[in-house]
Amino acid sequence: MRYIDINQRIAYKINAAIKASGIKKVALSEKTGMPSSTLNSKLRAYTPFTVEEVFRIAEVINCDPILLLSDQPQKQSLAA
């Protein structure tokens, strides 16, 4: 199996959860208080998400933040 950086895995999971939630990234940016450029940079795994940011995103998209941070394969849907 190919090694993927933890920041890339978290960004991938958050991207998938955002898509599943149906929320637009602009709306997510506004609701979390993160500038769009910062959010996009983090979603591309250029810079890491803080735990606080992950929890704010999870709250907005109605998702369990532990699923976004977990390194284990997902056994349930990202969007709650």
N, CA, C and O atoms as a GROMACS GRO file, in nm:
protein
  320
    1MET      N    1   0.084  -0.118   0.000
    1MET     CA    2   0.000   0.000   0.000
    1MET      C    3   0.088   0.125   0.000
    1MET      O    4   0.190   0.130   0.069
    2ARG      N    5   0.049   0.223  -0.077
    2ARG     CA    6   0.124   0.346  -0.089
    2ARG      C    7   0.101   0.434   0.034
    2ARG      O    8  -0.012   0.448   0.081
    3TYR      N    9   0.208   0.492   0.085
    3TYR     CA   10   0.200   0.580   0.202
    3TYR      C   11   0.138   0.713   0.162
    3TYR      O   12   0.180   0.774   0.064
    4ILE      N   13   0.040   0.756   0.238
    4ILE     CA   14  -0.021   0.888   0.216
    4ILE      C   15  -0.008   0.965   0.346
    4ILE      O   16  -0.044   0.916   0.454
    5ASP      N   17   0.044   1.084   0.336
    5ASP     CA   18   0.062   1.174   0.450
    5ASP      C   19  -0.069   1.193   0.525
    5ASP      O   20  -0.176   1.196   0.464
    6ILE      N   21  -0.061   1.206   0.657
    6ILE     CA   22  -0.180   1.223   0.740
    6ILE      C   23  -0.260   1.347   0.700
    6ILE      O   24  -0.382   1.346   0.703
    7ASN      N   25  -0.192   1.454   0.662
    7ASN     CA   26  -0.262   1.576   0.619
    7ASN      C   27  -0.341   1.550   0.492
    7ASN      O   28  -0.451   1.603   0.475
    8GLN      N   29  -0.287   1.469   0.402
    8GLN     CA   30  -0.358   1.434   0.279
    8GLN      C   31  -0.480   1.348   0.311
    8GLN      O   32  -0.586   1.366   0.250
    9ARG      N   33  -0.467   1.255   0.404
    9ARG     CA   34  -0.579   1.168   0.441
    9ARG      C   35  -0.692   1.250   0.504
    9ARG      O   36  -0.809   1.229   0.472
   10ILE      N   37  -0.656   1.341   0.592
   10ILE     CA   38  -0.758   1.425   0.656
   10ILE      C   39  -0.825   1.515   0.552
   10ILE      O   40  -0.947   1.528   0.551
   11ALA      N   41  -0.747   1.575   0.465
   11ALA     CA   42  -0.803   1.661   0.360
   11ALA      C   43  -0.896   1.581   0.270
   11ALA      O   44  -1.002   1.630   0.231
   12TYR      N   45  -0.857   1.459   0.236
   12TYR     CA   46  -0.941   1.372   0.152
   12TYR      C   47  -1.074   1.343   0.222
   12TYR      O   48  -1.180   1.351   0.160
   13LYS      N   49  -1.067   1.308   0.350
   13LYS     CA   50  -1.189   1.276   0.424
   13LYS      C   51  -1.280   1.398   0.437
   13LYS      O   52  -1.402   1.388   0.424
   14ILE      N   53  -1.220   1.514   0.462
   14ILE     CA   54  -1.300   1.636   0.475
   14ILE      C   55  -1.364   1.670   0.340
   14ILE      O   56  -1.481   1.707   0.335
   15ASN      N   57  -1.287   1.659   0.232
   15ASN     CA   58  -1.343   1.684   0.099
   15ASN      C   59  -1.462   1.592   0.072
   15ASN      O   60  -1.565   1.638   0.022
   16ALA      N   61  -1.447   1.464   0.104
   16ALA     CA   62  -1.556   1.367   0.082
   16ALA      C   63  -1.678   1.402   0.166
   16ALA      O   64  -1.791   1.392   0.119
   17ALA      N   65  -1.656   1.442   0.290
   17ALA     CA   66  -1.766   1.478   0.379
   17ALA      C   67  -1.837   1.605   0.331
   17ALA      O   68  -1.960   1.615   0.339
   18ILE      N   69  -1.761   1.700   0.282
   18ILE     CA   70  -1.821   1.823   0.227
   18ILE      C   71  -1.908   1.789   0.108
   18ILE      O   72  -2.021   1.835   0.097
   19LYS      N   73  -1.855   1.707   0.019
   19LYS     CA   74  -1.930   1.667  -0.099
   19LYS      C   75  -2.058   1.594  -0.060
   19LYS      O   76  -2.164   1.620  -0.116
   20ALA      N   77  -2.047   1.501   0.035
   20ALA     CA   78  -2.164   1.425   0.081
   20ALA      C   79  -2.268   1.514   0.146
   20ALA      O   80  -2.388   1.486   0.138
   21SER      N   81  -2.224   1.621   0.211
   21SER     CA   82  -2.318   1.711   0.280
   21SER      C   83  -2.393   1.800   0.183
   21SER      O   84  -2.503   1.846   0.213
   22GLY      N   85  -2.334   1.825   0.066
   22GLY     CA   86  -2.398   1.912  -0.032
   22GLY      C   87  -2.372   2.060  -0.011
   22GLY      O   88  -2.421   2.142  -0.089
   23ILE      N   89  -2.297   2.096   0.093
   23ILE     CA   90  -2.269   2.237   0.119
   23ILE      C   91  -2.162   2.288   0.021
   23ILE      O   92  -2.070   2.215  -0.014
   24LYS      N   93  -2.176   2.410  -0.020
   24LYS     CA   94  -2.077   2.473  -0.107
   24LYS      C   95  -1.960   2.520  -0.021
   24LYS      O   96  -1.978   2.556   0.096
   25LYS      N   97  -1.842   2.519  -0.079
   25LYS     CA   98  -1.722   2.558  -0.004
   25LYS      C   99  -1.728   2.703   0.041
   25LYS      O  100  -1.676   2.737   0.147
   26VAL      N  101  -1.790   2.789  -0.038
   26VAL     CA  102  -1.803   2.930   0.001
   26VAL      C  103  -1.889   2.941   0.127
   26VAL      O  104  -1.856   3.017   0.218
   27ALA      N  105  -1.998   2.865   0.131
   27ALA     CA  106  -2.085   2.868   0.250
   27ALA      C  107  -2.012   2.809   0.370
   27ALA      O  108  -2.024   2.860   0.481
   28LEU      N  109  -1.938   2.702   0.348
   28LEU     CA  110  -1.861   2.641   0.457
   28LEU      C  111  -1.759   2.740   0.512
   28LEU      O  112  -1.741   2.751   0.633
   29SER      N  113  -1.693   2.810   0.422
   29SER     CA  114  -1.595   2.911   0.462
   29SER      C  115  -1.660   3.017   0.550
   29SER      O  116  -1.605   3.054   0.654
   30GLU      N  117  -1.775   3.065   0.508
   30GLU     CA  118  -1.845   3.169   0.585
   30GLU      C  119  -1.889   3.117   0.722
   30GLU      O  120  -1.874   3.186   0.823
   31LYS      N  121  -1.944   2.996   0.725
   31LYS     CA  122  -1.997   2.941   0.850
   31LYS      C  123  -1.889   2.901   0.950
   31LYS      O  124  -1.913   2.901   1.070
   32THR      N  125  -1.769   2.868   0.900
   32THR     CA  126  -1.660   2.830   0.989
   32THR      C  127  -1.570   2.948   1.023
   32THR      O  128  -1.488   2.940   1.115
   33GLY      N  129  -1.586   3.058   0.949
   33GLY     CA  130  -1.501   3.174   0.972
   33GLY      C  131  -1.362   3.161   0.910
   33GLY      O  132  -1.273   3.240   0.940
   34MET      N  133  -1.345   3.061   0.825
   34MET     CA  134  -1.215   3.043   0.757
   34MET      C  135  -1.220   3.114   0.622
   34MET      O  136  -1.315   3.095   0.546
   35PRO      N  137  -1.119   3.194   0.590
   35PRO     CA  138  -1.116   3.253   0.457
   35PRO      C  139  -1.116   3.144   0.350
   35PRO      O  140  -1.056   3.038   0.369
   36SER      N  141  -1.181   3.170   0.238
   36SER     CA  142  -1.189   3.071   0.130
   36SER      C  143  -1.052   3.024   0.084
   36SER      O  144  -1.033   2.905   0.058
   37SER      N  145  -0.958   3.116   0.075
   37SER     CA  146  -0.823   3.078   0.030
   37SER      C  147  -0.757   2.982   0.128
   37SER      O  148  -0.686   2.890   0.088
   38THR      N  149  -0.779   3.005   0.257
   38THR     CA  150  -0.723   2.917   0.360
   38THR      C  151  -0.788   2.780   0.353
   38THR      O  152  -0.720   2.678   0.357
   39LEU      N  153  -0.921   2.777   0.343
   39LEU     CA  154  -0.992   2.650   0.335
   39LEU      C  155  -0.946   2.571   0.213
   39LEU      O  156  -0.919   2.451   0.224
   40ASN      N  157  -0.938   2.635   0.099
   40ASN     CA  158  -0.895   2.566  -0.022
   40ASN      C  159  -0.752   2.514  -0.011
   40ASN      O  160  -0.721   2.405  -0.059
   41SER      N  161  -0.665   2.590   0.051
   41SER     CA  162  -0.527   2.547   0.072
   41SER      C  163  -0.522   2.423   0.160
   41SER      O  164  -0.445   2.330   0.134
   42LYS      N  165  -0.604   2.422   0.262
   42LYS     CA  166  -0.608   2.307   0.354
   42LYS      C  167  -0.672   2.186   0.288
   42LYS      O  168  -0.629   2.073   0.310
   43LEU      N  169  -0.775   2.208   0.207
   43LEU     CA  170  -0.841   2.097   0.137
   43LEU      C  171  -0.749   2.034   0.032
   43LEU      O  172  -0.769   1.919  -0.006
   44ARG      N  173  -0.651   2.108  -0.013
   44ARG     CA  174  -0.551   2.053  -0.106
   44ARG      C  175  -0.430   1.997  -0.032
   44ARG      O  176  -0.333   1.952  -0.093
   45ALA      N  177  -0.436   2.000   0.102
   45ALA     CA  178  -0.332   1.947   0.190
   45ALA      C  179  -0.200   2.023   0.176
   45ALA      O  180  -0.092   1.968   0.201
   46TYR      N  181  -0.208   2.150   0.136
   46TYR     CA  182  -0.088   2.233   0.133
   46TYR      C  183  -0.047   2.273   0.274
   46TYR      O  184   0.071   2.282   0.307
   47THR      N  185  -0.148   2.296   0.357
   47THR     CA  186  -0.125   2.326   0.499
   47THR      C  187  -0.220   2.238   0.580
   47THR      O  188  -0.330   2.207   0.533
   48PRO      N  189  -0.181   2.198   0.700
   48PRO     CA  190  -0.266   2.108   0.779
   48PRO      C  191  -0.383   2.179   0.846
   48PRO      O  192  -0.376   2.298   0.876
   49PHE      N  193  -0.489   2.103   0.868
   49PHE     CA  194  -0.602   2.151   0.946
   49PHE      C  195  -0.565   2.144   1.094
   49PHE      O  196  -0.494   2.052   1.135
   50THR      N  197  -0.613   2.239   1.172
   50THR     CA  198  -0.600   2.227   1.317
   50THR      C  199  -0.718   2.142   1.365
   50THR      O  200  -0.816   2.126   1.292
   51VAL      N  201  -0.708   2.090   1.484
   51VAL     CA  202  -0.818   2.011   1.540
   51VAL      C  203  -0.942   2.100   1.553
   51VAL      O  204  -1.054   2.055   1.525
   52GLU      N  205  -0.923   2.223   1.596
   52GLU     CA  206  -1.036   2.315   1.608
   52GLU      C  207  -1.107   2.335   1.474
   52GLU      O  208  -1.230   2.337   1.469
   53GLU      N  209  -1.031   2.350   1.368
   53GLU     CA  210  -1.091   2.368   1.235
   53GLU      C  211  -1.170   2.245   1.193
   53GLU      O  212  -1.279   2.257   1.137
   54VAL      N  213  -1.116   2.128   1.220
   54VAL     CA  214  -1.186   2.004   1.186
   54VAL      C  215  -1.318   1.997   1.262
   54VAL      O  216  -1.421   1.959   1.205
   55PHE      N  217  -1.317   2.032   1.389
   55PHE     CA  218  -1.439   2.029   1.469
   55PHE      C  219  -1.540   2.132   1.420
   55PHE      O  220  -1.660   2.104   1.417
   56ARG      N  221  -1.494   2.252   1.380
   56ARG     CA  222  -1.587   2.353   1.326
   56ARG      C  223  -1.650   2.306   1.196
   56ARG      O  224  -1.770   2.322   1.175
   57ILE      N  225  -1.569   2.248   1.109
   57ILE     CA  226  -1.620   2.196   0.981
   57ILE      C  227  -1.721   2.084   1.007
   57ILE      O  228  -1.828   2.082   0.948
   58ALA      N  229  -1.686   1.993   1.095
   58ALA     CA  230  -1.775   1.881   1.127
   58ALA      C  231  -1.909   1.930   1.180
   58ALA      O  232  -2.014   1.875   1.147
   59GLU      N  233  -1.906   2.033   1.262
   59GLU     CA  234  -2.030   2.089   1.316
   59GLU      C  235  -2.117   2.145   1.205
   59GLU      O  236  -2.238   2.123   1.203
   60VAL      N  237  -2.056   2.217   1.112
   60VAL     CA  238  -2.132   2.278   1.003
   60VAL      C  239  -2.191   2.172   0.909
   60VAL      O  240  -2.305   2.186   0.864
   61ILE      N  241  -2.115   2.068   0.880
   61ILE     CA  242  -2.164   1.967   0.785
   61ILE      C  243  -2.235   1.850   0.855
   61ILE      O  244  -2.274   1.752   0.792
   62ASN      N  245  -2.251   1.864   0.986
   62ASN     CA  246  -2.323   1.763   1.066
   62ASN      C  247  -2.257   1.626   1.053
   62ASN      O  248  -2.320   1.528   1.012
   63CYS      N  249  -2.132   1.621   1.089
   63CYS     CA  250  -2.051   1.500   1.078
   63CYS      C  251  -1.974   1.478   1.208
   63CYS      O  252  -1.937   1.574   1.276
   64ASP      N  253  -1.949   1.354   1.241
   64ASP     CA  254  -1.868   1.321   1.358
   64ASP      C  255  -1.723   1.358   1.328
   64ASP      O  256  -1.663   1.300   1.238
   65PRO      N  257  -1.664   1.452   1.402
   65PRO     CA  258  -1.526   1.494   1.373
   65PRO      C  259  -1.425   1.380   1.389
   65PRO      O  260  -1.320   1.382   1.325
   66ILE      N  261  -1.456   1.283   1.472
   66ILE     CA  262  -1.363   1.171   1.490
   66ILE      C  263  -1.348   1.092   1.360
   66ILE      O  264  -1.240   1.040   1.331
   67LEU      N  265  -1.455   1.084   1.281
   67LEU     CA  266  -1.445   1.016   1.151
   67LEU      C  267  -1.348   1.087   1.058
   67LEU      O  268  -1.281   1.024   0.977
   68LEU      N  269  -1.342   1.219   1.070
   68LEU     CA  270  -1.253   1.297   0.984
   68LEU      C  271  -1.107   1.286   1.028
   68LEU      O  272  -1.016   1.299   0.946
   69LEU      N  273  -1.086   1.260   1.155
   69LEU     CA  274  -0.949   1.252   1.209
   69LEU      C  275  -0.897   1.110   1.220
   69LEU      O  276  -0.777   1.088   1.235
   70SER      N  277  -0.986   1.013   1.214
   70SER     CA  278  -0.948   0.874   1.233
   70SER      C  279  -0.862   0.822   1.120
   70SER      O  280  -0.882   0.858   1.003
   71ASP      N  281  -0.768   0.739   1.154
   71ASP     CA  282  -0.681   0.677   1.054
   71ASP      C  283  -0.734   0.540   1.015
   71ASP      O  284  -0.675   0.471   0.931
   72GLN      N  285  -0.846   0.500   1.076
   72GLN     CA  286  -0.905   0.370   1.049
   72GLN      C  287  -0.998   0.378   0.928
   72GLN      O  288  -1.055   0.484   0.900
   73PRO      N  289  -1.014   0.268   0.857
   73PRO     CA  290  -1.112   0.266   0.746
   73PRO      C  291  -1.251   0.298   0.799
   73PRO      O  292  -1.287   0.258   0.910
   74GLN      N  293  -1.327   0.368   0.721
   74GLN     CA  294  -1.459   0.411   0.765
   74GLN      C  295  -1.558   0.296   0.754
   74GLN      O  296  -1.565   0.227   0.652
   75LYS      N  297  -1.636   0.277   0.861
   75LYS     CA  298  -1.738   0.173   0.862
   75LYS      C  299  -1.877   0.233   0.853
   75LYS      O  300  -1.976   0.161   0.844
   76GLN      N  301  -1.882   0.366   0.854
   76GLN     CA  302  -2.011   0.432   0.841
   76GLN      C  303  -1.993   0.555   0.755
   76GLN      O  304  -1.881   0.598   0.727
   77SER      N  305  -2.104   0.612   0.713
   77SER     CA  306  -2.102   0.729   0.627
   77SER      C  307  -2.039   0.848   0.698
   77SER      O  308  -2.053   0.864   0.819
   78LEU      N  309  -1.969   0.932   0.623
   78LEU     CA  310  -1.909   1.052   0.680
   78LEU      C  311  -2.017   1.151   0.723
   78LEU      O  312  -2.006   1.212   0.830
   79ALA      N  313  -2.118   1.166   0.643
   79ALA     CA  314  -2.224   1.262   0.676
   79ALA      C  315  -2.326   1.192   0.765
   79ALA      O  316  -2.385   1.090   0.727
   80ALA      N  317  -2.347   1.248   0.882
   80ALA     CA  318  -2.440   1.186   0.976
   80ALA      C  319  -2.581   1.225   0.947
   80ALA      O  320  -2.673   1.182   1.017
   0.00000   0.00000   0.00000
